[in-house]
Amino acid sequence: MTSIKSSKQGFTIIELLTVMSIIIILIGILVPALNKVRVYSKTVAQKGQFHEISKGLEMYRNEHGDAYPDSGPTSASTAAGGTTGYCGAMKLCEAMVGQDGMGFHPLSRFVANGTILVNGEPCDLYPLDLCEQRVPTPSDMGSMRERTKYMDTEHVKAVRLQDLYTWAVSGGTSHALSGNIPFEADPVVYANAVITDVFQRANIKIFCPGQIGQKAGLPVLYYKADPSKLGHDVNDPTSTNNIYNFDDNFAITMLGSPAESLMTTNPHPMYSDLKVFYKAITNTRITSTPKPHNEDGYILLSAGYDGLYGTRDDVFNFTE
């Protein structure tokens, strides 16, 4: 009887290395492609958020003398005329949902401390802290009458600035919101809220009760066009004739990234070079004379996927 001898033959080392090399090459091709898809989907979602904000701004304009909300920087210590502090991003949030999330007050003059005089008596425009978990008291109600939300809060996340830039209120720094107003002298500004973009980051967590541990994005910057101006000088960002003023959100861009311990470790390109902003909003379809996009309206800006204002992945409410 003849016996049949069976034998098992495995893969050689060369074959295994070849297969592993092919897998590594495929991963190298697929990962960048997947990252691009992820960035694109987030960018589309950001455009969608801008669309919702735009609808809210149009509703606001229809009820306020055909004018969009102001975006110019206002000092927290004075009613108007300041050079920093309460800026475009915070004013956008107040106009759309209110600084305490209870809606925009029709008597607002966009002041950082939210208090104005009505018949000689102080009136608190937003008596509740955005993070307070309490029922409004009868004394609050006078300030909450006739308040309007121009956006569904499901489409935006309002977050206090101090919950994003925790290092700025942690006590070991004297970082300035401008060249002359340090946090210690003007802490009220950090208590004001901003609308954050959709690029939520794991290293930026909200500490506000009711939102503890939730991820957050960066502030959506808001710039209103000045209809009395006609210029758009990219080479002269400080020109008083420019339709848009970068200073409207300088207080935000100079803070740097919330993920960093200090602004100086990761400054935004827009903080380092003001020309970056004017180049980014230039309408390249107009060749006769330099003009910005939305020269009769407003500009919304997200820092994009990389979390830095002034880079190529920034998202605007206009397209080329």
C-alpha positions as CSV (number, residue, x, y, z in Angstrom):
1,M,0.0,0.0,0.0
2,T,1.3,3.4,-1.0
3,S,0.9,6.1,1.6
4,I,0.3,9.7,0.6
5,K,2.4,12.2,2.5
6,S,0.6,15.5,3.1
7,S,2.6,18.7,3.7
8,K,1.6,22.2,4.7
9,Q,3.3,25.1,3.0
10,G,3.1,28.5,4.7
11,F,3.9,32.0,3.5
12,T,7.5,32.9,3.0
13,I,9.0,36.0,4.7
14,I,9.2,37.8,1.4
15,E,5.5,37.2,0.7
16,L,4.5,38.4,4.1
17,L,6.6,41.6,3.7
18,T,5.1,42.1,0.3
19,V,1.6,41.9,1.6
20,M,2.4,44.2,4.5
21,S,4.0,46.7,2.2
22,I,0.9,46.8,0.0
23,I,-1.3,47.3,3.1
24,I,0.9,50.2,4.3
25,I,0.7,51.8,0.9
26,L,-3.1,51.5,0.8
27,I,-3.3,53.0,4.3
28,G,-1.1,55.8,3.2
29,I,-3.4,56.5,0.3
30,L,-6.7,56.2,2.2
31,V,-5.9,58.2,5.4
32,P,-5.3,61.5,3.6
33,A,-8.4,60.9,1.5
34,L,-10.5,60.2,4.6
35,N,-9.1,63.3,6.3
36,K,-10.0,65.4,3.3
37,V,-13.6,64.0,3.4
38,R,-13.8,64.8,7.1
39,V,-12.6,68.4,6.6
40,Y,-15.0,68.9,3.6
41,S,-18.0,67.6,5.6
42,K,-17.2,70.0,8.4
43,T,-16.7,72.9,6.0
44,V,-20.2,72.1,4.5
45,A,-21.7,72.0,8.0
46,Q,-20.0,75.4,8.8
47,K,-21.5,76.9,5.7
48,G,-24.9,75.6,6.9
49,Q,-24.4,77.3,10.2
50,F,-23.6,80.5,8.5
51,H,-26.8,80.2,6.5
52,E,-28.8,79.9,9.7
53,I,-27.0,82.9,11.2
54,S,-27.6,84.9,8.0
55,K,-31.4,84.2,8.3
56,G,-31.3,85.4,11.9
57,L,-29.4,88.6,10.8
58,E,-32.0,89.3,8.1
59,M,-34.8,89.0,10.7
60,Y,-32.9,91.3,13.0
61,R,-32.4,93.8,10.2
62,N,-36.1,93.8,9.3
63,E,-37.0,94.8,12.9
64,H,-34.2,97.3,13.5
65,G,-34.4,100.0,10.9
66,D,-32.9,98.0,8.0
67,A,-29.6,97.8,9.8
68,Y,-27.5,94.8,10.8
69,P,-26.0,94.6,14.4
70,D,-23.0,96.7,15.1
71,S,-19.6,95.0,15.1
72,G,-17.3,97.7,16.2
73,P,-15.3,97.1,19.4
74,T,-16.6,98.7,22.6
75,S,-14.8,99.2,25.9
76,A,-16.4,97.4,28.8
77,S,-15.9,100.3,31.1
78,T,-17.6,102.9,28.9
79,A,-20.9,103.0,27.0
80,A,-19.2,103.4,23.7
81,G,-16.0,104.5,22.0
82,G,-13.7,101.8,23.4
83,T,-10.9,100.2,21.4
84,T,-11.4,96.6,22.5
85,G,-13.2,94.2,24.7
86,Y,-16.8,93.8,23.6
87,C,-16.3,93.1,19.9
88,G,-18.1,91.8,16.8
89,A,-18.2,88.1,17.9
90,M,-19.9,89.0,21.2
91,K,-22.3,91.4,19.6
92,L,-23.3,88.8,17.1
93,C,-24.2,86.4,19.9
94,E,-26.1,89.1,21.8
95,A,-28.1,90.1,18.7
96,M,-29.0,86.5,17.8
97,V,-29.7,84.8,21.1
98,G,-28.8,87.3,23.9
99,Q,-25.7,87.2,26.1
100,D,-27.6,85.1,28.6
101,G,-29.4,83.0,26.0
102,M,-32.8,84.6,26.7
103,G,-32.9,86.7,23.6
104,F,-32.0,90.2,22.3
105,H,-33.2,93.2,24.4
106,P,-34.6,95.9,22.2
107,L,-33.0,98.6,24.4
108,S,-29.5,97.2,23.9
109,R,-26.8,99.6,22.8
110,F,-24.3,96.7,22.7
111,V,-22.3,97.6,25.9
112,A,-20.2,95.0,27.6
113,N,-21.7,95.2,31.0
114,G,-25.2,95.0,29.6
115,T,-26.5,97.8,31.8
116,I,-28.2,101.0,30.5
117,L,-30.2,103.8,32.1
118,V,-34.0,103.8,31.5
119,N,-35.7,106.9,33.0
120,G,-32.6,107.4,35.1
121,E,-32.7,103.9,36.5
122,P,-30.2,101.2,35.6
123,C,-31.6,98.4,33.5
124,D,-29.9,95.1,33.2
125,L,-30.2,93.9,29.6
126,Y,-29.3,90.3,30.4
127,P,-29.6,89.7,34.1
128,L,-28.8,86.0,34.0
129,D,-25.4,84.4,33.5
130,L,-25.3,82.1,30.5
131,C,-24.2,79.3,32.8
132,E,-26.6,80.0,35.6
133,Q,-29.1,77.1,36.2
134,R,-31.9,78.9,37.8
135,V,-35.5,80.1,37.1
136,P,-35.7,83.9,36.5
137,T,-37.0,85.8,39.5
138,P,-39.8,88.5,39.3
139,S,-37.1,91.1,39.5
140,D,-35.5,89.7,36.4
141,M,-38.7,89.8,34.4
142,G,-38.7,93.6,33.7
143,S,-35.4,93.2,31.8
144,M,-36.7,90.2,29.9
145,R,-39.8,91.7,28.4
146,E,-40.0,92.0,24.6
147,R,-36.8,90.0,24.2
148,T,-36.4,88.2,20.9
149,K,-34.4,85.2,19.7
150,Y,-33.5,85.5,16.1
151,M,-32.0,82.0,15.9
152,D,-33.0,78.6,17.1
153,T,-30.4,77.7,19.6
154,E,-30.3,74.2,18.2
155,H,-28.3,75.6,15.3
156,V,-25.7,77.5,17.4
157,K,-23.8,77.0,20.6
158,A,-23.4,80.1,22.7
159,V,-20.4,79.8,25.1
160,R,-18.8,82.3,27.5
161,L,-15.4,83.5,26.4
162,Q,-14.0,82.6,29.8
163,D,-15.1,79.0,29.2
164,L,-13.1,78.8,26.0
165,Y,-10.0,80.7,27.1
166,T,-9.7,79.3,30.6
167,W,-6.0,80.3,30.9
168,A,-7.0,83.9,30.6
169,V,-9.1,83.8,33.8
170,S,-7.0,81.2,35.7
171,G,-5.2,83.9,37.8
172,G,-1.6,83.6,36.7
173,T,-1.7,85.9,33.7
174,S,-2.3,89.6,33.0
175,H,-3.1,89.2,29.3
176,A,-4.7,92.2,27.7
177,L,-7.8,92.3,25.6
178,S,-6.2,95.3,23.9
179,G,-3.0,97.3,24.2
180,N,-4.3,99.1,27.3
181,I,-7.1,97.1,29.1
182,P,-5.8,94.0,31.0
183,F,-8.2,91.3,32.1
184,E,-7.9,92.1,35.8
185,A,-9.1,95.7,35.0
186,D,-11.9,94.6,32.8
187,P,-13.0,91.0,33.6
188,V,-16.6,91.5,32.5
189,V,-15.6,91.0,28.9
190,Y,-14.7,87.4,29.5
191,A,-18.1,86.7,30.9
192,N,-19.8,87.6,27.6
193,A,-20.8,84.9,25.2
194,V,-19.8,84.1,21.6
195,I,-21.3,81.7,19.0
196,T,-18.8,78.9,18.3
197,D,-18.2,77.2,15.0
198,V,-18.8,73.5,14.2
199,F,-15.2,72.5,14.4
200,Q,-15.4,71.1,17.9
201,R,-12.1,70.1,19.5
202,A,-11.5,67.5,22.1
203,N,-8.9,69.7,23.9
204,I,-11.4,72.6,24.3
205,K,-14.0,71.6,26.9
206,I,-16.8,73.6,28.4
207,F,-17.0,73.9,32.2
208,C,-20.3,75.7,32.3
209,P,-23.0,73.7,34.3
210,G,-25.3,71.9,32.0
211,Q,-22.5,71.8,29.3
212,I,-19.7,70.3,31.4
213,G,-17.3,68.2,29.3
214,Q,-18.9,69.2,26.0
215,K,-16.5,70.0,23.2
216,A,-16.5,73.5,21.7
217,G,-15.2,75.3,18.6
218,L,-13.8,78.8,18.2
219,P,-15.7,82.0,18.1
220,V,-17.5,82.9,14.9
221,L,-16.1,86.3,14.0
222,Y,-18.6,89.0,12.7
223,Y,-17.7,92.1,10.7
224,K,-20.3,94.6,9.6
225,A,-19.6,96.7,6.4
226,D,-19.5,100.4,6.9
227,P,-21.6,101.9,4.1
228,S,-20.0,105.3,4.5
229,K,-16.6,103.9,3.4
230,L,-15.6,103.1,-0.1
231,G,-12.1,101.7,0.2
232,H,-10.4,98.3,0.4
233,D,-6.7,98.9,0.7
234,V,-5.0,95.5,1.3
235,N,-1.6,97.3,1.7
236,D,-3.0,99.7,4.3
237,P,-5.0,97.8,6.8
238,T,-5.3,100.8,9.1
239,S,-6.9,103.0,6.4
240,T,-9.9,104.8,7.8
241,N,-11.6,104.5,4.4
242,N,-11.7,100.7,4.4
243,I,-15.2,99.2,4.2
244,Y,-14.3,96.5,6.8
245,N,-12.3,97.1,9.9
246,F,-10.2,94.3,11.2
247,D,-10.2,95.8,14.7
248,D,-13.8,94.7,15.1
249,N,-12.5,91.3,16.3
250,F,-8.9,92.1,17.2
251,A,-9.7,91.3,20.8
252,I,-10.5,87.7,19.8
253,T,-7.7,87.0,17.4
254,M,-5.0,88.3,19.8
255,L,-6.0,85.7,22.4
256,G,-4.5,83.0,20.3
257,S,-5.6,79.4,20.5
258,P,-7.7,78.2,23.6
259,A,-5.7,75.0,23.5
260,E,-2.5,76.9,24.3
261,S,-1.5,78.1,27.7
262,L,-0.6,81.6,26.5
263,M,-1.4,83.6,23.4
264,T,2.3,84.0,22.4
265,T,2.8,80.2,22.0
266,N,0.4,80.0,19.0
267,P,-0.7,83.5,17.7
268,H,-3.2,83.6,14.9
269,P,-1.8,84.8,11.5
270,M,-4.4,87.5,11.4
271,Y,-3.0,88.8,14.7
272,S,0.5,88.8,13.3
273,D,-0.3,90.3,9.9
274,L,-3.4,92.4,9.5
275,K,-3.1,92.3,5.7
276,V,-4.0,88.6,5.9
277,F,-7.7,89.6,6.7
278,Y,-8.0,92.0,3.8
279,K,-6.4,89.7,1.3
280,A,-8.8,86.9,2.4
281,I,-12.0,89.0,1.9
282,T,-10.9,90.5,-1.4
283,N,-13.4,89.9,-4.3
284,T,-11.0,88.6,-7.0
285,R,-13.8,88.7,-9.6
286,I,-13.7,92.5,-9.6
287,T,-10.5,93.6,-11.3
288,S,-11.2,97.3,-11.9
289,T,-10.6,98.4,-8.3
290,P,-10.0,96.4,-5.1
291,K,-13.3,95.5,-3.4
292,P,-14.3,93.2,-0.6
293,H,-16.9,90.5,-0.7
294,N,-20.3,91.6,0.8
295,E,-19.4,95.2,0.6
296,D,-23.0,96.2,1.6
297,G,-23.5,93.6,4.2
298,Y,-21.4,91.6,6.6
299,I,-18.8,88.9,6.8
300,L,-18.8,85.8,9.0
301,L,-15.6,83.9,9.6
302,S,-14.7,80.6,11.1
303,A,-11.1,79.6,11.9
304,G,-11.7,76.3,10.1
305,Y,-10.3,72.9,10.8
306,D,-6.9,74.0,12.0
307,G,-8.2,76.4,14.6
308,L,-6.3,79.4,13.4
309,Y,-7.7,82.6,11.9
310,G,-6.0,83.7,8.8
311,T,-5.0,80.3,7.2
312,R,-6.1,78.7,4.0
313,D,-8.9,76.6,5.5
314,D,-10.8,79.5,7.0
315,V,-14.5,79.4,6.2
316,F,-16.4,82.6,5.1
317,N,-20.0,83.3,4.3
318,F,-19.0,83.9,0.7
319,T,-17.5,81.9,-2.1
320,E,-15.3,82.7,-5.1
